[in-house]
Amino acid sequence: MKLFLNMLLLLAVSNIFSQNKIEGVVTDANTNIELVYVTVYMPHLEKGTSTNENGEFTLNDLPTGTHTLLFSMMGFQTQSVNVTIPLNNPLTIQLKPSAIEMENIIISTPFHKLQRDNVMKVEHKNVAELKASGAVTLADGITNIAGVESVTTGIGIGKPVIRGLSSNRVLVYTQGVRLENQQFGSEHGLGVNDAGVESVEVIKGPASLLYGSDALGGVLYLNPERFANNNTDSGDFGTNYYSNTKGFSTNAGYKSSVNNFKFLFRGSLTEHSDYKTKAYRVTNTRYREQDFKAGLGFQNQAIKTAFRYNLNNSKLGIPEEIGEQSTNKTPLLPYQNITNHVFSYKSVLFFNNSKLDLNLGYVYNDRKEFEDHHHHETEEEHEQHEEGEEDEMLEAALRMKLKTFNYDVKYHLPKLGKFETIVGAQGMNQINSNYGEEELIPDATTNDFGVLATSHIHFENLDIQLGARFDNRNITVVSGINKSFNSFNGAFGIKKNIAENMTARVNFATGFRAPNLSELTSDGTHEGTNRYEIGNINLKSEQNFQTDIAFELKNEHLEIFVNGFYNRIHNYIFLSPDGNVIDNTPVFVYLQNDAILYGGEFGLHLHPHPLDWLHFESSFETVTGKQMDDTYLPLIPAKSISNIIRIEFEDNWIKKGYAFVKLKSTFKQDKVSTFETNTNGYSLLSAGLGGDFSVFNNELNVTLSGNNLTDKTYTNHLSRLKPDGIFNMGRSINLGFTYSL
């Protein structure tokens, strides 16, 4: 590994860079009129500007080589142009009018292309759009993406489910590094606040080629907010109020870029009381979250580098039964106190016709859980704690510290004819330590190492992407246990334009997941799940093969997509009761069997001419999961269909105005595992409106939304409160303001 890095760094030193710039003009393809305020962005360099009143733009201080230039503006089709620097002549760019929403560069795949140019299907959503639809948390917001759901424990604890797979089968990336926060636990949530997250991307299907173990089911990739454009600065603050929980979230941020240096920071505070159903409040679903994000960047023609830091602290109540009815926001016992530090360092070294990406990350997760029978307080001290006292007086029943260092090095070789090729190495060192009275999983060290190569081959009407990878995972437990897992994986995909405005994608990929520490060595009661879990040291790695087929039709006023998948998993790991009881708790053990999952998503987006301001969107999703003995897998989302009518408008007094009505219907789920209960179908009605206003010469964004407007009593199949007959959230009206300085 050291030799690999040294060779690449020597290449960087040997290159000489000159002053480069790009100039050009952007016009309307139909009228040839110059377009003002078109966003011009270079995603590889994270550098951008906008056109002036004459449609002109200039980007300075650019490295030699071939780079992607992105032009986007509301009401026009986003255009991606590859330019080779130095560039001798100014560019002339013509944008085609279109009612289709602006596209974005996909960051989670290594070649960083617009989705329409990607061989692999990736979903992309802006967080601002998810919040405007009424999402309370990020885990709640991603359920607006077809094929993505969330396993929830109240509103504060949620974890992503991609096509029926979750927990350690779905990898989460934030700030460009993998997030590790003991996600093996059913009651362990995402642990990321949406403040300072610009967009989310979802890879649905095995992504082990790109990310290694734990990406067997897919990847949730969180893109942080961008730095300010060169020699600009901006600030904003905002707040949201949620009527159901009497909750609020506030955040404020500032960013600036001067010459080659740039920085940003953002802080947020969120508090919610117990959520309310039509009949009662669900005791101890309250929580409090504090979040701080900061970034520092530097860029010249030879290097682009950025350091980011995220501190997140959450106090989350763990609901058990319906009890106290109040709007207090301080969690009762039992509750979790989780502190998460994420440090990331990202650099790109530019050579004449190639580049080197280096991502380093360090994640420090401190998880404490407090229970009724592990505190030593008087009644008076307990009352003080409930009124807001810190928990120094309490002794953590469970405390685990997880320290994870990970690295990701990719070298983009010079383009050779139709071939773009990337080679790389990834790895992780992880240390788990216990400090509480109880110990669910032992102290242990995990080391991952993987090497990969992938190529994108361009033809006139056909694109091919293929690659291969080798991984090794070693787990060493303090008791002397040492386990090693190896795996070869590959992927092959084709994207073809089969007709005008119609694209077909076919992808084949293998993935793997080594058993996690909990599955191998767990021995204790998991309070959040009411199970005594016993690990199985003889577990083998899960290995899967998935086929994805996707068709997409897109023109100026209509979009239709059809996605289908078939996923076969060998050695699928699952929990099963063995009939014994320890400490009045049923014992569950880890077993393995082959499994299959299949299903897909269908959607359409219609914006009829000449009513370009009117949008109708509909999507349907379905997934079925079975073991090979024909019994069903647990926690498989029910089928659902979502229909949205949306209008967009602008006037002198409002910009980017919108209003929508949404009806999401979830079907009955009776295809359940042996120890699950059925759930009935239901429909939820939502609506909202919003827009931007000019206040004191600055922009004020206002959003108003209502969820579950009919106050329906229902239970989502992925709610962990379902076995206790506890309903999901009732009617909620959400009001939000963001003021830009």
ZAMARGU-4260 file (C-alpha; in steps of 0.2 Angstrom, whole numbers, plus 5000, padded with zeros to 4 digits):
<rodrens>
0) 5000/5000/5000 | 5014/5012/5004 | 5023/5008/4988 | 5007/5011/4978 | 5004/5029/4986
5) 5023/5033/4984 | 5022/5030/4966 | 5007/5040/4963 | 5014/5055/4973 | 5030/5054/4963
10) 5019/5056/4947 | 5011/5072/4955 | 5028/5080/4959 | 5034/5077/4941 | 5020/5087/4933
15) 5021/5106/4929 | 5005/5116/4929 | 5001/5132/4920 | 4988/5146/4922 | 4972/5140/4913
20) 4954/5147/4912 | 4938/5143/4903 | 4927/5157/4895 | 4911/5156/4886 | 4893/5161/4883
25) 4876/5152/4886 | 4861/5155/4875 | 4843/5148/4873 | 4844/5135/4859 | 4827/5140/4852
30) 4829/5159/4852 | 4848/5162/4853 | 4845/5174/4868 | 4859/5175/4881 | 4854/5167/4897
35) 4857/5176/4914 | 4861/5167/4930 | 4864/5150/4923 | 4874/5139/4935 | 4891/5134/4928
40) 4899/5120/4939 | 4913/5109/4938 | 4909/5094/4950 | 4926/5086/4950 | 4934/5102/4956
45) 4919/5108/4966 | 4921/5125/4958 | 4907/5135/4950 | 4901/5152/4944 | 4885/5159/4935
50) 4883/5169/4919 | 4882/5188/4919 | 4869/5199/4911 | 4876/5195/4894 | 4876/5176/4897
55) 4895/5176/4899 | 4905/5166/4912 | 4923/5164/4916 | 4932/5150/4927 | 4950/5154/4932
60) 4965/5144/4939 | 4960/5127/4932 | 4971/5111/4931 | 4977/5104/4915 | 4967/5089/4909
65) 4949/5084/4904 | 4935/5089/4916 | 4916/5089/4916 | 4907/5106/4915 | 4889/5107/4920
70) 4876/5120/4915 | 4859/5121/4924 | 4845/5133/4925 | 4827/5130/4930 | 4816/5128/4914
75) 4830/5121/4904 | 4838/5104/4902 | 4854/5102/4911 | 4869/5100/4900 | 4885/5091/4903
80) 4901/5095/4893 | 4918/5087/4893 | 4932/5100/4890 | 4950/5097/4888 | 4961/5111/4897
85) 4970/5121/4890 | 4956/5127/4880 | 4960/5139/4865 | 4943/5145/4861 | 4928/5151/4871
90) 4914/5139/4873 | 4896/5142/4866 | 4883/5132/4875 | 4865/5131/4870 | 4852/5125/4883
95) 4836/5117/4877 | 4820/5123/4886 | 4812/5109/4896 | 4799/5107/4910 | 4809/5092/4917
100) 4818/5096/4933 | 4837/5100/4933 | 4848/5085/4934 | 4863/5083/4945 | 4880/5075/4944
105) 4880/5058/4953 | 4894/5058/4966 | 4892/5040/4973 | 4898/5032/4957 | 4917/5034/4953
110) 4915/5042/4936 | 4904/5057/4942 | 4892/5058/4927 | 4874/5065/4925 | 4861/5051/4929
115) 4856/5050/4911 | 4874/5046/4906 | 4877/5033/4921 | 4877/5014/4917 | 4871/5011/4935
120) 4854/5017/4940 | 4856/5029/4955 | 4842/5039/4964 | 4846/5057/4968 | 4835/5069/4979
125) 4839/5086/4987 | 4836/5087/5005 | 4827/5104/5003 | 4814/5095/4993 | 4812/5081/5006
130) 4810/5094/5020 | 4797/5104/5010 | 4787/5088/5008 | 4785/5088/5027 | 4799/5075/5032
135) 4803/5077/5051 | 4820/5068/5050 | 4832/5063/5036 | 4827/5045/5039 | 4809/5050/5036
140) 4814/5060/5021 | 4822/5046/5011 | 4806/5036/5011 | 4800/5047/4998 | 4812/5038/4986
145) 4804/5023/4977 | 4812/5007/4984 | 4818/5015/5000 | 4809/5014/5017 | 4815/5015/5035
150) 4814/5004/5050 | 4808/5016/5064 | 4807/5016/5083 | 4796/5032/5085 | 4802/5047/5075
155) 4820/5049/5082 | 4827/5032/5077 | 4826/5027/5059 | 4838/5017/5048 | 4837/5015/5029
160) 4829/5000/5020 | 4834/4997/5002 | 4823/4984/4993 | 4820/4975/5009 | 4838/4975/5015
165) 4844/4985/5030 | 4856/4987/5045 | 4874/4980/5040 | 4868/4976/5023 | 4866/4994/5018
170) 4881/5006/5019 | 4880/5024/5024 | 4892/5037/5017 | 4893/5054/5024 | 4907/5068/5020
175) 4914/5055/5008 | 4918/5042/5021 | 4909/5027/5028 | 4898/5030/5043 | 4901/5017/5057
180) 4890/5019/5073 | 4885/5001/5078 | 4872/5000/5065 | 4870/4981/5069 | 4857/4986/5083
185) 4838/4986/5078 | 4836/5001/5089 | 4852/5010/5082 | 4847/5024/5070 | 4855/5033/5056
190) 4864/5046/5067 | 4865/5060/5055 | 4856/5077/5055 | 4850/5084/5039 | 4857/5101/5042
195) 4872/5104/5031 | 4867/5089/5020 | 4864/5095/5002 | 4857/5079/4994 | 4856/5061/4995
200) 4860/5047/4983 | 4854/5029/4984 | 4862/5014/4975 | 4849/5001/4975 | 4858/4984/4974
205) 4875/4977/4978 | 4889/4990/4977 | 4903/4979/4984 | 4913/4983/4969 | 4914/5001/4974
210) 4913/5000/4993 | 4917/4982/4999 | 4908/4973/5013 | 4892/4979/5020 | 4886/4986/5003
215) 4878/4970/4998 | 4861/4978/4999 | 4865/4996/4993 | 4872/5012/4998 | 4865/5028/5005
220) 4877/5042/5000 | 4875/5059/5009 | 4882/5074/5000 | 4888/5088/5011 | 4883/5106/5007
225) 4895/5114/4994 | 4908/5127/4998 | 4904/5145/4992 | 4909/5150/4974 | 4926/5159/4973
230) 4927/5176/4981 | 4909/5175/4987 | 4901/5173/5004 | 4883/5169/5011 | 4874/5165/5027
235) 4857/5159/5032 | 4847/5154/5047 | 4831/5144/5048 | 4818/5136/5059 | 4805/5123/5058
240) 4790/5119/5069 | 4780/5103/5070 | 4763/5103/5078 | 4761/5085/5082 | 4777/5084/5093
245) 4777/5102/5098 | 4794/5101/5091 | 4806/5112/5082 | 4823/5112/5073 | 4834/5127/5071
250) 4850/5129/5061 | 4862/5143/5055 | 4877/5143/5044 | 4889/5154/5035 | 4902/5150/5021
255) 4915/5161/5012 | 4928/5158/4999 | 4943/5170/4996 | 4956/5167/4983 | 4961/5148/4985
260) 4954/5146/5003 | 4936/5142/5008 | 4927/5138/5024 | 4910/5134/5031 | 4901/5130/5047
265) 4883/5126/5052 | 4875/5122/5069 | 4858/5115/5073 | 4847/5111/5087 | 4832/5099/5087
270) 4819/5095/5101 | 4803/5084/5100 | 4791/5078/5113 | 4782/5062/5112 | 4773/5060/5095
275) 4754/5060/5096 | 4742/5047/5088 | 4723/5051/5087 | 4721/5042/5104 | 4736/5045/5114
280) 4755/5051/5114 | 4768/5037/5113 | 4778/5038/5129 | 4796/5042/5127 | 4798/5044/5109
285) 4804/5061/5113 | 4822/5066/5109 | 4835/5080/5108 | 4849/5082/5095 | 4863/5095/5093
290) 4873/5095/5078 | 4888/5105/5072 | 4897/5104/5055 | 4912/5113/5048 | 4923/5113/5033
295) 4940/5120/5027 | 4945/5119/5009 | 4960/5124/4998 | 4962/5123/4979 | 4974/5128/4966
300) 4979/5120/4949 | 4988/5106/4957 | 4977/5100/4971 | 4960/5102/4978 | 4958/5098/4996
305) 4945/5099/5010 | 4944/5094/5028 | 4927/5092/5036 | 4921/5089/5054 | 4904/5084/5061
310) 4899/5083/5079 | 4882/5075/5083 | 4875/5072/5100 | 4858/5064/5103 | 4847/5060/5118
315) 4834/5047/5112 | 4820/5040/5122 | 4817/5021/5120 | 4798/5018/5120 | 4792/5003/5129
320) 4773/5005/5133 | 4760/5019/5133 | 4762/5028/5149 | 4765/5046/5154 | 4755/5058/5143
325) 4765/5075/5142 | 4774/5086/5130 | 4790/5086/5140 | 4806/5085/5129 | 4818/5077/5141
330) 4819/5058/5138 | 4813/5046/5152 | 4822/5030/5156 | 4827/5020/5146 | 4836/5031/5134
335) 4851/5032/5123 | 4865/5046/5124 | 4875/5045/5108 | 4890/5056/5103 | 4897/5054/5085
340) 4912/5063/5079 | 4916/5062/5060 | 4932/5068/5053 | 4935/5068/5034 | 4950/5073/5023
345) 4947/5073/5004 | 4961/5078/4991 | 4962/5077/4973 | 4979/5078/4964 | 4978/5083/4946
350) 4991/5077/4933 | 4991/5082/4915 | 4978/5069/4909 | 4974/5059/4925 | 4971/5062/4944
355) 4972/5054/4961 | 4958/5054/4973 | 4962/5052/4992 | 4949/5051/5005 | 4953/5048/5024
360) 4940/5046/5038 | 4940/5044/5056 | 4923/5041/5065 | 4922/5040/5084 | 4905/5034/5090
365) 4902/5034/5109 | 4885/5025/5113 | 4878/5025/5130 | 4861/5017/5135 | 4853/5020/5152
370) 4840/5008/5160 | 4829/5009/5175 | 4838/4996/5185 | 4855/5003/5183 | 4853/5020/5191
375) 4856/5024/5209 | 4846/5040/5212 | 4834/5045/5226 | 4817/5050/5220 | 4821/5069/5222
380) 4837/5066/5211 | 4827/5057/5198 | 4814/5071/5197 | 4829/5083/5194 | 4835/5073/5180
385) 4818/5073/5172 | 4818/5092/5173 | 4834/5093/5163 | 4849/5087/5174 | 4863/5079/5164
390) 4866/5061/5166 | 4882/5061/5176 | 4872/5054/5191 | 4867/5039/5181 | 4878/5024/5177
395) 4877/5018/5159 | 4871/5000/5158 | 4878/4999/5141 | 4893/5009/5134 | 4902/5005/5118
400) 4915/5016/5110 | 4918/5012/5091 | 4933/5020/5083 | 4935/5018/5064 | 4948/5024/5053
405) 4945/5021/5034 | 4954/5026/5018 | 4949/5026/5000 | 4962/5029/4986 | 4957/5029/4968
410) 4968/5033/4953 | 4959/5039/4937 | 4971/5033/4923 | 4973/5044/4907 | 4958/5041/4895
415) 4963/5028/4882 | 4952/5029/4867 | 4934/5024/4873 | 4940/5018/4890 | 4939/5027/4906
420) 4948/5017/4920 | 4950/5018/4938 | 4960/5008/4950 | 4960/5009/4969 | 4962/5002/4986
425) 4951/5004/5001 | 4952/4999/5019 | 4946/5001/5037 | 4953/4998/5055 | 4940/4997/5068
430) 4941/4995/5087 | 4926/4991/5098 | 4928/4994/5117 | 4916/4991/5131 | 4914/5003/5147
435) 4897/4999/5154 | 4890/4986/5166 | 4884/4975/5152 | 4893/4969/5137 | 4883/4964/5122
440) 4898/4961/5110 | 4916/4959/5116 | 4931/4971/5113 | 4937/4967/5096 | 4947/4974/5081
445) 4941/4973/5063 | 4953/4976/5048 | 4947/4977/5030 | 4957/4979/5014 | 4951/4978/4996
450) 4958/4982/4979 | 4947/4986/4964 | 4948/4991/4945 | 4933/4997/4935 | 4931/5004/4917
455) 4918/5014/4908 | 4918/5011/4889 | 4909/5024/4878 | 4902/5020/4861 | 4890/5030/4851
460) 4873/5023/4857 | 4880/5011/4870 | 4890/5012/4886 | 4897/4998/4896 | 4904/4998/4914
465) 4913/4983/4921 | 4925/4979/4936 | 4932/4967/4948 | 4937/4968/4966 | 4945/4957/4980
470) 4942/4960/4999 | 4948/4953/5015 | 4941/4956/5032 | 4949/4950/5048 | 4941/4951/5065
475) 4951/4948/5081 | 4942/4946/5098 | 4951/4949/5114 | 4946/4932/5120 | 4957/4925/5107
480) 4945/4922/5092 | 4952/4926/5075 | 4941/4926/5060 | 4946/4930/5042 | 4934/4932/5027
485) 4939/4934/5008 | 4928/4938/4993 | 4930/4941/4974 | 4916/4952/4967 | 4912/4959/4950
490) 4900/4970/4941 | 4895/4972/4922 | 4882/4984/4915 | 4876/4990/4899 | 4866/5006/4895
495) 4859/5008/4877 | 4848/5021/4869 | 4835/5010/4861 | 4825/5024/4853 | 4824/5042/4854
500) 4822/5048/4872 | 4822/5030/4878 | 4836/5021/4887 | 4838/5004/4894 | 4850/4998/4907
505) 4855/4980/4912 | 4866/4977/4927 | 4873/4961/4934 | 4883/4962/4951 | 4889/4952/4965
510) 4891/4957/4983 | 4896/4951/4999 | 4894/4954/5018 | 4906/4947/5031 | 4896/4942/5047
515) 4897/4957/5060 | 4904/4956/5077 | 4886/4955/5085 | 4881/4940/5074 | 4897/4931/5078
520) 4899/4934/5097 | 4883/4942/5104 | 4879/4936/5121 | 4866/4947/5131 | 4849/4955/5131
525) 4846/4968/5118 | 4834/4980/5128 | 4827/4988/5113 | 4822/4972/5105 | 4817/4962/5121
530) 4828/4947/5115 | 4843/4938/5122 | 4854/4936/5107 | 4867/4923/5106 | 4880/4924/5091
535) 4886/4910/5080 | 4905/4910/5078 | 4904/4898/5063 | 4894/4909/5052 | 4900/4911/5034
540) 4900/4927/5023 | 4884/4932/5014 | 4886/4932/4995 | 4873/4938/4982 | 4870/4940/4964
545) 4858/4953/4958 | 4851/4957/4941 | 4844/4974/4938 | 4834/4979/4922 | 4828/4997/4920
550) 4819/5006/4906 | 4817/5025/4905 | 4807/5036/4893 | 4810/5055/4895 | 4805/5069/4884
555) 4801/5087/4887 | 4784/5083/4895 | 4784/5065/4900 | 4795/5054/4911 | 4792/5035/4913
560) 4803/5023/4922 | 4802/5004/4925 | 4814/4995/4937 | 4815/4977/4940 | 4827/4966/4951
565) 4831/4948/4956 | 4843/4946/4971 | 4849/4929/4977 | 4858/4928/4993 | 4868/4913/4999
570) 4871/4911/5017 | 4858/4924/5022 | 4860/4927/5041 | 4844/4929/5052 | 4838/4927/5070
575) 4827/4913/5076 | 4821/4909/5093 | 4827/4892/5100 | 4814/4890/5113 | 4824/4894/5128
580) 4822/4909/5141 | 4836/4918/5150 | 4832/4932/5162 | 4814/4931/5158 | 4819/4935/5140
585) 4817/4923/5125 | 4833/4917/5117 | 4837/4921/5099 | 4851/4913/5089 | 4859/4917/5072
590) 4856/4904/5058 | 4859/4904/5040 | 4849/4899/5024 | 4849/4905/5006 | 4836/4918/5002
595) 4829/4928/4987 | 4822/4945/4985 | 4813/4951/4969 | 4802/4966/4964 | 4804/4983/4957
600) 4798/5001/4955 | 4787/5010/4942 | 4784/5028/4940 | 4779/5042/4929 | 4780/5061/4929
605) 4768/5071/4917 | 4769/5089/4914 | 4757/5092/4900 | 4760/5105/4886 | 4755/5119/4887
610) 4752/5118/4906 | 4771/5116/4910 | 4767/5123/4928 | 4756/5107/4932 | 4765/5091/4937
615) 4757/5074/4940 | 4769/5061/4948 | 4765/5043/4952 | 4776/5029/4958 | 4773/5011/4964
620) 4785/4999/4973 | 4785/4981/4978 | 4798/4969/4985 | 4796/4950/4991 | 4809/4942/5002
625) 4809/4923/5005 | 4820/4909/5012 | 4823/4894/5001 | 4811/4884/5012 | 4798/4896/5005
630) 4796/4905/5022 | 4796/4924/5021 | 4810/4936/5027 | 4806/4948/5041 | 4805/4967/5039
635) 4800/4967/5021 | 4791/4983/5016 | 4773/4982/5010 | 4768/4987/4993 | 4764/5005/4991
640) 4758/5018/4978 | 4761/5036/4979 | 4752/5050/4968 | 4756/5068/4969 | 4749/5083/4960
645) 4760/5098/4960 | 4759/5116/4953 | 4774/5128/4951 | 4772/5147/4949 | 4782/5163/4949
650) 4777/5181/4950 | 4785/5198/4955 | 4781/5194/4974 | 4786/5175/4974 | 4799/5165/4967
655) 4800/5146/4965 | 4782/5145/4971 | 4774/5128/4973 | 4759/5119/4980 | 4756/5100/4981
660) 4744/5087/4986 | 4750/5069/4989 | 4741/5052/4993 | 4751/5038/4998 | 4743/5021/4999
665) 4751/5006/5007 | 4744/4989/5005 | 4741/4975/5017 | 4757/4965/5022 | 4753/4947/5025
670) 4768/4939/5018 | 4777/4939/5034 | 4790/4929/5043 | 4785/4916/5056 | 4787/4927/5071
675) 4780/4943/5063 | 4762/4950/5063 | 4752/4956/5048 | 4748/4974/5045 | 4733/4982/5037
680) 4733/4993/5022 | 4730/5012/5024 | 4731/5028/5014 | 4739/5045/5020 | 4735/5062/5013
685) 4747/5076/5013 | 4748/5093/5006 | 4759/5108/5006 | 4764/5125/4998 | 4779/5137/4999
690) 4791/5148/4989 | 4804/5162/4990 | 4800/5180/4995 | 4811/5196/4995 | 4812/5203/5012
695) 4824/5217/5016 | 4833/5213/4999 | 4836/5196/5005 | 4828/5179/5001 | 4815/5172/5013
700) 4810/5154/5010 | 4793/5148/5018 | 4786/5131/5018 | 4770/5125/5025 | 4765/5106/5024
705) 4753/5094/5033 | 4755/5075/5034 | 4742/5063/5038 | 4729/5076/5036 | 4714/5064/5040
710) 4723/5059/5057 | 4722/5041/5051 | 4727/5028/5064 | 4738/5015/5056 | 4754/5005/5059
715) 4768/5004/5047 | 4775/4986/5044 | 4793/4993/5048 | 4788/5001/5064 | 4797/4992/5079
720) 4783/4997/5090 | 4771/4987/5079 | 4771/4971/5091 | 4765/4982/5105 | 4750/4988/5095
725) 4757/5006/5095 | 4751/5017/5080 | 4762/5028/5070 | 4761/5047/5070 | 4744/5056/5068
730) 4741/5073/5060 | 4755/5085/5059 | 4756/5103/5052 | 4774/5108/5049 | 4780/5127/5046
735) 4797/5131/5040 | 4807/5147/5037 | 4824/5150/5030 | 4832/5167/5028 | 4847/5170/5017
740) 4859/5184/5022
</rodrens>
